[in-house]
Amino acid sequence: MTTLSLNHANQIIETALAKARELNLAPLTVVVLDVAGHLKSMQREDGASMIRQKIATAKAWGAVNMGVSSRSLAGVALQRPDFMNALIDVAEGKIMPVPGGVLIRDYDNNLIGAVGISGDISDQDEFCAVTGIEAAGFFAGI
């Protein structure tokens, strides 16, 4: 199984931010967590508000701990709101069920981490995460 190195995490962030600048998105915060949900790397662009780090982390943390993207968690929230509310309570508020939290998988489909991005509309956040993950040679789980 491949492990998520600091170099990989930084490449994901660098590429995601480059894509955001290319698309002229609002300032982003990008968080990369390892498979255990621990912070591997984080960057907050100039102009991104302080709360964006918590939102990006919650997107990634929920994804890596539940084994599905935060987009999938958004679907669960719509279909089973009581379950999602209970899950957020159990997770002490560390889950954000909106797009922008994307799983990182290696070539053998092993889960090795997650990316969370916050700053623009959620679909754009997710797009930048996928771009970064794929540029680092991994597969994005959305």
C-alpha positions in Angstrom: 0.0 0.0 0.0 1.2 3.5 -0.9 1.5 6.0 1.9 0.7 9.6 1.6 4.0 11.6 1.9 4.4 15.2 2.7 5.6 15.7 -0.8 2.4 14.2 -2.2 0.3 16.4 0.1 2.1 19.5 -0.9 1.8 18.6 -4.6 -1.9 18.1 -4.2 -2.2 21.5 -2.5 0.0 23.3 -5.0 -1.9 21.9 -8.0 -5.4 22.6 -6.4 -4.4 26.2 -5.7 -3.0 26.7 -9.2 -6.3 25.4 -10.7 -8.2 27.8 -8.4 -6.1 30.8 -9.6 -6.5 29.6 -13.3 -10.3 29.6 -12.7 -10.2 32.9 -10.8 -12.0 31.4 -7.8 -12.3 32.9 -4.3 -9.3 32.4 -2.0 -9.2 28.8 -0.9 -8.0 26.8 2.1 -6.8 23.3 1.3 -6.3 20.6 3.9 -4.7 17.2 3.3 -5.3 14.4 5.9 -3.7 11.0 6.1 -5.7 7.8 6.3 -6.0 8.1 10.1 -7.5 11.6 9.8 -4.3 13.4 10.9 -3.2 16.7 9.3 -0.5 16.1 6.7 -0.5 19.6 5.2 -2.6 22.8 5.0 -2.4 26.1 3.2 -4.8 29.1 3.4 -4.6 31.6 0.5 -4.4 35.3 1.3 -7.9 36.5 1.8 -9.4 33.2 2.9 -11.3 33.6 6.2 -10.2 31.8 9.3 -13.2 29.6 9.4 -12.3 28.1 6.0 -9.6 25.9 7.7 -12.2 24.3 10.0 -14.6 23.8 7.1 -12.0 22.2 4.8 -10.8 20.0 7.7 -14.4 18.9 8.4 -15.0 18.0 4.8 -11.8 15.9 4.6 -12.2 14.4 8.1 -15.8 13.2 7.5 -14.7 11.7 4.1 -11.7 9.8 5.4 -13.5 8.6 8.5 -16.7 7.5 6.8 -14.9 6.2 3.7 -17.0 8.3 1.2 -16.7 11.7 -0.2 -18.3 14.7 1.5 -20.6 14.9 -1.6 -21.8 11.4 -0.7 -22.3 12.5 2.9 -24.5 15.4 1.5 -26.7 12.8 -0.1 -27.0 10.9 3.2 -27.9 14.2 4.9 -30.8 14.7 2.5 -32.0 11.1 2.7 -31.4 10.5 6.4 -31.2 13.9 8.2 -31.6 12.4 11.7 -28.7 10.0 11.1 -26.5 12.8 9.8 -27.3 15.1 12.7 -26.5 12.2 15.1 -23.3 11.5 13.2 -22.2 15.1 13.4 -22.9 15.1 17.1 -20.9 11.9 17.6 -18.0 13.4 15.6 -18.2 16.5 17.7 -19.0 18.7 14.7 -16.0 17.5 12.6 -18.1 16.5 9.6 -19.3 18.9 6.9 -21.7 17.1 4.5 -21.2 19.2 1.4 -18.9 18.7 -1.7 -15.3 19.5 -1.3 -14.0 16.6 0.7 -12.5 14.0 -1.6 -10.9 10.6 -0.8 -7.3 9.9 -2.0 -6.9 6.3 -3.2 -3.7 4.6 -4.5 -3.4 2.4 -7.6 -4.6 -0.6 -5.6 -7.7 1.4 -4.5 -6.5 1.6 -0.9 -7.7 4.6 1.0 -4.6 6.7 1.9 -6.1 10.1 2.9 -8.5 12.8 2.0 -8.4 16.4 0.7 -10.8 19.1 2.0 -11.2 22.5 0.3 -13.3 25.5 1.3 -13.5 29.0 -0.1 -15.6 29.0 -3.3 -18.8 27.2 -4.1 -18.6 23.5 -3.0 -18.6 22.1 -6.6 -15.5 24.2 -7.4 -13.8 23.3 -4.2 -14.3 19.6 -5.1 -13.1 20.1 -8.7 -9.8 21.6 -7.4 -9.4 18.7 -4.9 -9.8 16.2 -7.7 -7.3 18.1 -9.9 -4.7 18.1 -7.2 -5.2 14.4 -6.3 -4.9 13.3 -9.9 -1.8 15.5 -10.5 -0.1 13.7 -7.6 -0.7 10.3 -9.3 -3.6 9.1 -7.2 -7.3 8.4 -7.7 -10.0 10.8 -6.4 -13.0 9.2 -4.7 -16.0 11.4 -5.2 
